[in-house]
Each structure stands twice: as structure tokens, then as C-alpha cells.
Amino acid sequence: MAGQIAIIGAGLAGLSTAKTLRQFGFDVTVFEKETDIGGVWSARRRYPGLTTQNPRETYAFSDWPMPRSYPEWPSGAQVQAYLESYIDHFGFRDALRLGREVTAARPAGDGSQRWVVETRGVADGAVESGTFDWLVVCNGIFSVPSVPRYPGVEAFEAAGGRVLHTSQFNDQEMVRGRHLLVVGYGKSSCDVAMACARTAATTTVVARHLIWKIPKKVGGLVNFKHLFLNRLGEGLFRYIDVRGFERFLHDGPGRVIRNGMLGSVQAVISRQLGLKKIGLMPDGKLETIARSTVSLVTDGFYESVADGRLALVRGEITALAPGEATLSNGNTVPADVVICGTGWDQRCDFLDAETLAKVTDTRGNFRLYCSMLPVDVPGLAFNGYNSSFFSQLNAEVGALWLANHLCGGMTLPSAAEQNAYIDRRLAWMEARTDGKHSKGTNIIPFSVHHMDDMLEAIDLRLPLTTRIKHWFVAIDAKDYAGLLPRLLRRHGRPVPAK
């Protein structure tokens, strides 16, 4: 059994993987380039106004609940504090190497499946190298900010202007008394705009496309988790394989029920947010949320647009000049600071070229069997390479899948079968998202389906009663707590006391 495991990244996936693999007896080392833990929840990366998109009990790890004192939608600082407590409770802080960036990772080349990992100290530049039996990449799909290079940006910045990604905007005082332009219409963009509306001289949101956003409480009464964070909510959208009751909803008489449910929710949301009145009705139907991502409504956002505290312009920036931006509609607007909620690049620049060519295709899509393993690359795995409603639970299940694999608990299909699986999933993602599948990592809204597939692959399904319950109520993370003890017993490992 392999013993020395290197993990890249100390976000949700990296921490969950480290904790789980250590419980299976592996010696783990976690390399994190930031000087604190949390990934997107790091103090160095979180923007003003950041909160979870999930209610508290749906965003915790299965065996470590968030404090009851936390609000239903915890802040970024609270999530990071929760992750710190997770590390201390399970006792693996000694495995963390913070402030060490992985600069290169390559096969050892000695006929084994071992990996050589080179790191650099962020503070002192000191270079270190080590050899490990396995390398697990957990740097996340939100690792490299994507910021457009606007024409005229050099003159704009020379005059004191700033262009930043939302993850680089950590000080709200930067915009005090200045004209703020926020690019994008996703959660991060709307959160930043709302958090700064009273601080900036003016705040304008520039949105290329209008998408459907889900209120935290639909109709002002029903928590969205009861509509979307359960099996029925996922079942309203067509998965790659339609089975059981979902076949009734999509290919049988249940289509009328399914269409009626989505239509009713769409009508309620439209009225609740006053979308027609303020001219922000999306072009498509609500079910288009399955094509890219699902974004919660930022508290007060639409009311602020309606009363003029926030301006929202459809289009994009075509050029910057000192103190202003030109938009695609031909108008200019004042701009001193531009904050871009323009997504992320999924990259693994530390991998050698030969390995990277096996991990990705010519379009940059990640080719990972079960979102975990590249084909024919011994000793290399990924975790957290899926965009999920339940990021922490998907990371946990991924860690269980990986632990089972490292302990020799399953026989992988042939390389041809793995490639066929990957080809089919990428084709499905391409079709259902109109190409917006984030390099093959987008599984939203099918988080539970994905976990079901992975658990089935290692013969570790949830109890039937729990799966039935999840059709009708929002999924609580603690419902997955029994999986780890079952797998530990299977492999003859001690089960930690509760």
C-alpha cells in the first residue's frame, strides 16, 4: 500500500482528502501557496460581502457540523474559522505546509509510480523537493482568476485606476468615494456591488447576459433548499442517465408535472423580484440554470436597482480610459475601480507537459475518470474538480473513493472503457451547457447524482431510507456521516470515536 501522499491545495477538497487519507493510515503532506487555509474562503481571497450560497447544514462536512451560533448563510470568515476547527478536531495541522507554492510536479522516472514535487517558499523563495508515492491535485477549479485585458487598461491604471478580480478585492476602502464598475452578473459580482453600494460614489454593474437567480426564500416563504437542494430538485433536470422516477418525470406522463413545477417557480420568482418592471427578465426559461450555474439572489440587490442605488447595464466593457469606461452600447460611464466577476481558468501549470497532455484534451477539458483519475497516469489523482452545490460532500465522497482505490478496494475498468466514459460525459456536458462546462468540471445541478455514481462504484451507497428521505427534504450533510466508518471497517482500519 502506498504511504507518502502529496496534496496540492488546502481548500475544501484538500483538507477533506488529507483528513480522510490520514484516517486510512497514509502519511499526507498538504502544500498550499497561501499563508492561510480555505481556498476561496481564505482571508487573502474573499471579497467584501462573501457568504455561502448554501444554508449552514448543507455546506458542512458530514462528521463535523458548523456551530449552531452561525447564521443560516455563514460569512466567508465564519467558513474559514469552521475549517480551522475541522483541522484541529481531526488533528492534522502538522500535515499542512502553508506558504509553499508547488512549482513543478513530475513522475519520478524510476520505473515506479512515484512523483517528484518541487515547492517554493512564498516568503523567502526557498526551494524544496520531495518524492511521494501519490500526488493528489486539490487546487480547485477556482484557482486562477480570469481577468479580461481591456483596451486602454495601461493608461487607466497609470492614472490611478484599478482592475481586479473579485477574489483579489479584499479591502472595501479601495472604492470609498470612487466610481465602481462591477463586471458580471453571477453571485460574486452582485455581492460585491451590493456590499459597496453605500461606500462607492457610484456603482454600476455591467452584465453581458441575464441569468435566472434564485431567492433564498422563494415567494418570501419557502427556503430554496427545499426546492433545489434535494433529489426532487435535481430530478427536474435531465441527467446523463435517466432512471426510475426521473424517467417518469422526463419521458412519461410526469412531464406535465415537471414542466408545471418549473413554470410555477419561475412565475413566482419573476413577480417576487419585479424582473419585468426593472427590465431584467432573462431571455430563457428557469430550467436554463442547469446549463451553467445556479446563483442566489444577493440580499437587497434588485431593490437597489429599482431605487437607483445600483445601475445595471447590459453589455460589456470595450475600452478603458482614465476615469471612464466605454461600453458595448456606445455609452461611457465613470470608472475608477473595475472589479471582474469573470470566472476562473482551470490550470495545472505545475504539471510537466507530457502529463498535462494526458490529463487534458486539445480544448483544455480535463479528462478524469469519475472526476478523479486521469487515464494511464500512474500515481496521480484529482479531487474537487467538479463544480457542485455540495462542494464539501462531493470532496468527502471523492476522498472516500480515492482511499478505497489506494487501499486496493476496486479494479478499474480498462483504459478504453475509462476513455469511453469520459468521452460520453464530456459530450453530455457540452450539449447541456452550450459549451459552458468549465473545461469538463461542471456537474451543477447534479451534485447528488454525481455522489451516487461514485458511491455505487465503490459499493458504498446510502441507506435506501435516507435516499428516499432526500427526495422530499433538503439534504443534511450529517446524513453522509456513516459512510466513512463503513469503509474503514471494510479495510480493517480503526473507526474514530465520536
N, C-alpha and C positions, 0 to 999 in steps of 0.2 A: 504494500500500500504506500502510495506517495506520501511524503511527510511535510516538506517545506513548500508553503504556498505563498506567492506574492500576489497582493491585491492592489489594484490601482484605483484610488478614489475612496474618500471617507464620507460619501453621502449615504442615502438610504440603502442602496444596493451593496455598497462596500461594507458598511457596518453590519448589515444583516448577514452577509456572506462570511465575514470574519467571525462573528459570534457563533454561527451555525457550524462552520468547519472546525472551529476550536472544540466545540462540544463533541465532535466526532473524532477528536484526537489529533487533528492536524496542527502543525506549527505555522501560524499565519503572521505575515507582516503586511501592514497596510501603508501604502505610500500616498500622501496627499500633498499637493503643491501649496494649498492654502495653509495658513498657520492655525486655522481652527477647523472644526468638523462641520458637516451638514450639507455639503454640496450647495444646492440652490438656497439652502437655509443659512449658509454661512453669513456672518456679520459683514464680511467683505463683499458679498454678492447680492444681498437682499435690498430691495428698493423700499422707500417710504410707503407705508400702507399695505405692505405684503401680509396676506393671511392665507390660510389653507383654502383650497377650493372644496375640500371635503369636511363634513362635520367631524368632530373630535373622535368619536368611537369608530368611524370608518377609515381613519387615517393613522391609527396606532398599529404597533406590532401586536401580533396575536397574544404573546406571553408577557407583555409589558404595557399596561394601559396608560393613557395620558392622565394627568392629575384631574380629579373631579373639579378642582378650582378653575380649570381652564374654561374659557368661553366655548361655545359650540364650534366657532370657527377660530382656532388659535392663531395668534400672530406669528410672524416669522421668528421673532426672538423666543417665543414660547416653544416652538417646534425645535429650535436648536437646543434649548435647555432640556427638553424632553429627550433628545438624542444623547446629550451628555449623561443624563441619568441612566439611559439604556446601557451605555458603555460601562458605567460604574457598577450598575446592578449585576451585570453578567461578567464583570471583571476582566476586560480585555484591553484596558487602556495601554498596557505595556506593549501591545502589538502595533500601536499607531506610530508612524513616523511622519509627523506634520512638518510642513515647510520643506518637503523634499519632492521635487518635480521629477517624474520619470522622463528622461530624455531619450532613452533608447531601450528597446526590448527585442531580443532576437533568439532564435534557437541556439542551444549551446554548440551544436555541430559536432558532438562527440558520439553520435550514434544513439543517444538517449533521447527522451522527450523533454529534457530539462531546458530551462530558459535562463539566459543572462539578462539581468535588469540593471541598467545604469541610471543613477539619480544624481541630481544636483541640488545642493542646499540653496534655497531661495535667498536666505540672509547672507551667507558667506561664500556661496559659489563652490563649496567643496564638493568634489565628485566622488561617488562611491559606486562600487559594482558588486553584485552578488548573484549567485546561481541558485535557482529554485526548481523544484520538481514540477510545479504547475504555475501558470500565470493566469490570473482571473482579472479581466478588464471590467471595472465598475466605474469608469469616469463619467458615465451617463450620457444621455442624448442631449443634455443641456450643458455641454462642456465648453463650447467655443462660440461666443457671441457673434451673431451675423449683423454687421452694420453696413448699410449702403454707403458707397463712396460718391457723394453728391458732387456734381459740378460746382466749382466755386468754393468748396469747403476750405481750401487753404486760406483764401482771403477772409472768409468768415471767421476762422479760428485765429488768424493773425490779428483781427480786430477785437479779440476777446470772446468770441463765440465758442460754444462747446457742443460737440456731438458725441453722445454716449448711448450705449445700450442700457436697457432698464437694469440689467444686472450690475452695471458699472455706476449707477446713480444711487449713491448711498447717503448723500447729505442734502436734505431738503433746502438748507440755507443757500445752496447754489443758485436757486431760482428766485430768491426773495427780491421782489421789485423788478424782476426781469420778465421779458416776454418768452413764454414757454410754448414750444411746439412738440406735441407727442405724436409719434408715427405709429399707426396700428390700431386695431380695434379688438384685440384679444384682452384677456384679463389683466395682464401686466400693464398694458398701455392705459386702460381705463382706470386701474388702481392708481397709477402714478398721476394721471390727470386730476383725479378727484382729490388725492392727498395734497396736491399743490395748488388747487384752485383758489384758495384764500391767501396763499403765500406769493404766487407769481403776479406780475402786473396784469398779464392776460394769459389765458391757457386755451390753446387750440389743438384739437385732435384731428389729425389727417388720416382718413381711413380709405384705403383702396377698395375694400369690399365690406359690405354689411353682412354680418352673420347673426344667426339666432343666438340670443343669450338667455340663460335660464335663471329666473329669480330664485333666491334662497328659499322663499316661500311662495309657491305658485298660487295665484289668486289671493295672496296675502295670508293664506291659512295653512296650506299643505307643504311641509318641508320637502324640497325637491328630492331628498334622498329616498323618500317613499315611492317616488315615481321613476327614478332613474338608477338608483344605486342598489338594485336587486335583480334577480333573474328575469322577472317580467319586463323590467325596463330595458334590459339588454335584448330580450326576446322580441321586442318590437322592431328590431333591426335585423336584417338577414345576415347570418353568419356564413362562413365558408361551407359548413355542413349543417343543414337544417334537419333536426331530429325531433321526434316526439311531439310535444305540444306546439313547438315552434313551427313544425310543418303545417299544423292546423292553422296557425296564425298567418302564414305566408302563402301556402299553396292550397288551402282548403277554405271552408266557409268562414273561418275565423278572420279572413282578410277584412271583412266588413267591420268586425270589432276592432282590429288593429288600426285600420285607417281612421275609424271614428275616434279612437282614443287619442291618436296623434293630432287629429284635426281639432279636437276639443281643447287639448292642452295648448296648441298653437293659438287658438282664438282667445283663450284666457290670458296668455302671456302678452299678446298684442294689445288687448284692452288695458291690462294692468300697467304696462309700461308706456302706454299712449304713443305707440310707434307711428301710427298713421298721422297723428296730429303734429308730431315733430319731424315728420319726413324721414324716419329711419326704419321703414319696413324692409326687411331683407328681400331679395329677389326670389329665392326659392322657398320651399316648404320646410317646416321644422325638421323633418327627417334628414335634411342635408347635414345636420350636426354630426351624423355618422361618417361624413366624408373627410373631416379634418380633425376637429377637436370640439370639446364642449366647454363653453366659457360661462361662468357665473356672472350675474349682474353685480357690478360694484355698487355698494350702498350709496344712494343719492345721485348716481350718475345721470340718469335720464331726467330727473327733476332739475338738475343743474343745467342740462342742455335746454330744457323747456324754459327756465327762467333767465337764461343768458349768461350764467356764471361760467359755463363752458361753451366754447364754439366747436362744432363738428363740421368738417368739410370733407366731402367725398373727393377722392383723387389721391395724388401723391406729389412729393416734392420733386421738382425738375431742376432746380438750381438754388444755390445759396449765395448770398452776398452779405457784406457787413450789416448786421441789424435786421435782415429780412430774408424771406424765402419766397421763391416763385413756385406756384402750384400748377398742376396739370390743367386747371381750368383757366389759366392765364392770369389769375389774380396774384398779388403779392400780399404777404401778411408779415407783421413784425415778428422777429425771432432772434433771441439772444442765446437760448439753450434749446437744443433738439435732442429729445430722448426717444430712442428707437426700440419699440417692442416688435422687432422684425425677425424674431426667431433665432435659430441656432444652427451651426454646422456640426454634423456628427463626424468627428475626425479622430483618428488614432495615429497621429504623426510620429509617435514614438516607435511604431512597428516598422520593421525592415520592409523594403519594397516587395520582396518576394512573398512575404507573409501577407502583406496588405492586399496584394493581388489575389490571394486565395480567399481572404475574408470579405472582399467587396467585389462587385462586378464593374463593368466599364462605365456604368452610370453612377457609381458610388454607393449603390444599395448594399447594405450589409446582408451577407448570405450566411445565416445562422440557423442550424437545425434546432427546433424548439426555442428559438431566440437565444440559444445558449452556446452552441458549439459550431465553429467553422468546420467544413468538411476537409478531412485529411490534413489537419494541422495539429499534430500531437502536442499535448500538454498546454493547450490554450483554450480558455473558456471566457464567456461574457456573462454578465448578469446586470439587469436593469436596462437592457437595450430594447425597451418597449415603452411606449407612451400609454400610460394606463390610468384609469380612475383610481385604482387601488395600488399605487406605486409600491408602498411598503409591503403589502401582501404578495404582490407579484414578485418582489425581490425575495421575500421569505420562501415562497414556493420554488423560485429559481434556485435558491441556496439548498433547499432540500433535494431537488432534482440533481444538483451538482454533487452534493455529499453522497447521495446514493450511487452516482456514477463513479466517483473517486473510490468508493468502498467496494467496487466491483458488483454492484447490485443489478446491473442490467446489461444486456447485449445490444449494442447499437445496430440499426439497420445498415445495409451495405452503403457504400458511398453513392452509388447510383440511386438508391432509394432515398437517401437523405437529400440529394440534389433535386430529385423529383418533388419531394415535399416542399423544399424551399422555392422551387420554380412556381409551384401551384399557389403558394401563399403570396408570393410577390405579384403574380398576375392578378389574384383576387384583390390585393391591396391597391394595385394600380387602377383597376376598374372601379372599385367602390369609392375611392378618394379623389378621382380625377387627377391622379398623379401626386396628390399631397399626402404621401405616406411617410414623409420624413426619412427617406432612404431605407424604407422597409422596416421601420421601428414603430409605426402607428398601429396600435391594437384597440384604441378607443373606438367605440364604447364597449368592446368585447373583453373587458378585463377578467370577468368570471369565467367566460368560455375558455380563455387562454389558460387560466389556472386549472380548470377542469382537465384540459388536454394534457398539461404537464403532470398533474397528479395521476391521471389514468396511465400515463406512460411508465410510472414507477409503482403502479398498483397501490396507490395511497389516496383513494377517493374519500371525500367527506361522507359521513353517515347519510343514508337516504333521508332520514327525518330532517336533518339540517338542510339538505339541498331543497327539500320541499318547502321548508320554512322560508328559505331565501327567495322563493317565488313571490312571497307576499309582504315581507318586511325588509327594511334596509339591512344590508349585511354589516354585522358587527365583527370587528377583527378578532375578538376572542373566540369566535366560532371555529377558527382555524388552529386554536392552541393545542388540540390533541394530536395533530399530525406529527410534530417533532418527536414526542415520546414514542409513538408507534414505530417510527423509522429508527430511532436509537435502539430500541429493543430488538428490532429485526437484525441489526448489525452488531448486537452484543455489547452496546455501549451503555454506561450508566445513565439513568434518567435524573436530571437535576431535581432537587426538592423544590416544591412550590414555595 
